[in-house]
Amino acid sequence: MSGMSDAKYDVKPLQADDHEIWDSRVEETEHGTLFHQTHWLSAFDRPFVVIGCYDNDNLIGGMALSYQQLASLTIARPPYLTPYWGPLVFRDQGKYHTLLTLKKDVALSLIDYLMATYSFVRTPLPPGHLDAQPFQQNGFQIEVEYTYVIELDDSDRVWQEMDQGNRRKIKKGCKEGLSCQTSEALDTFFPLWTRSLSSHDKQTPQERIAEVRRWYDALRAKNRAAYLQIRDSQGRVCAGAVLVWDHRRAYYLLSGMNREIAGYNAMPLLVWECIRYCREEVGAELFDFDGSDVPSVEIFFRGFGGRLTPRLSATWGRPLMRSLRRIWKLVDGTG
């Protein structure tokens, strides 16, 4: 393809028949995630594309993204609850400087394509992707968010590194008769989620609930999602969480509670059971809390001993779109 001189490799969209190949390659790379795969993107009510980066005819990397049309503008941005996206390189072994050069060249080639094709681009970067230079050099705005990540290799270590107060609440919750179980009754989760968002002055639009239903059903069919709930001694559902996972990581993607019946011990017990489930049933290597911009939630997550981990996102728009946040709000309905 023609483009800026920074584009070393050929970039072109994959055909739908090649999506299965893409998903398999994502599974094979260290930094590929569930959110890069087509069965995640296809669960949302918007078109998506997988952009391949080729060295001759060899697929060496690429990225998947979804997009929307706003009048004459083409807006590329992640679906709701998509913490990771961005360029992947299908090579993890080699000298540091060789791999770094390859990743930069792949990123630059993809950036060239994005800037030529879209009016606005916002993409989170993959986990562990800390090199934002190719984006910065092309006028992208780089933002930093944070999540907490627990290594699941040793459950005893995870328990010991947890805040003492959380350990005490977990033990007390068990003594009070709280219990955790998986459930297929996702309808019992949405009232919990709505209540929790309302307590932080956030709303749950019906279209968001419909989206969650679609991707949950799609991922359950592939054994990549689970709903865990906490019931009290009377059998009432007082807290719940939706987990998703890929070949390495499990994600604490959604949670909620009914504060009227859930005491102080329900949520610590829920998180602990989610961690155990992801280690023992899923076999995940890492547990990702997916971060939070709510200070009280960040403090709660911090108490489980995960490592504070930065995650980057890159945003760019054409000159006529100077106010990127305003456009984002117009398209998304959120900040």
HELIX and SHEET records of a PDB file:
HELIX    1   1 ALA A   16  ASP A   18  5                                   3    
HELIX    2   2 HIS A   19  GLU A   28  1                                  10    
HELIX    3   3 LEU A   34  HIS A   36  5                                   3    
HELIX    4   4 THR A   38  LEU A   41  1                                   4    
HELIX    5   5 TYR A   96  THR A  117  1                                  22    
HELIX    6   6 GLN A  133  GLN A  136  1                                   4    
HELIX    7   7 SER A  155  GLU A  161  1                                   7    
HELIX    8   8 GLN A  164  LYS A  175  1                                  12    
HELIX    9   9 LEU A  186  THR A  188  5                                   3    
HELIX   10  10 PHE A  189  SER A  199  1                                  11    
HELIX   11  11 GLN A  206  ALA A  221  1                                  16    
HELIX   12  12 ALA A  266  TYR A  277  1                                  12    
HELIX   13  13 CYS A  278  VAL A  282  3                                   5    
HELIX   14  14 PRO A  295  ARG A  302  1                                   8    
HELIX   15  15 LEU A  324  ASP A  332  1                                   9    
SHEET    1   A12 ASP A  10  PRO A  13  0                                        
SHEET    2   A12 PHE A  48  ASP A  55 -1                                        
SHEET    3   A12 ASN A  58  LEU A  70 -1                                        
SHEET    4   A12 LEU A  73  ALA A  76 -1                                        
SHEET    5   A12 PHE A 120  PRO A 124  1                                        
SHEET    6   A12 ARG A 307  GLY A 317 -1                                        
SHEET    7   A12 GLN A 141  GLU A 151 -1                                        
SHEET    8   A12 LEU A 286  ASP A 288 -1                                        
SHEET    9   A12 ARG A 249  MET A 257  1                                        
SHEET   10   A12 VAL A 237  TRP A 245 -1                                        
SHEET   11   A12 ALA A 225  ARG A 231 -1                                        
SHEET   12   A12 SER A 179  THR A 182 -1                                        
SHEET    1   B 4 ASP A  10  PRO A  13  0                                        
SHEET    2   B 4 PHE A  48  ASP A  55 -1                                        
SHEET    3   B 4 ASN A  58  LEU A  70 -1                                        
SHEET    4   B 4 LEU A  88  VAL A  89 -1                                        
END                                                                             
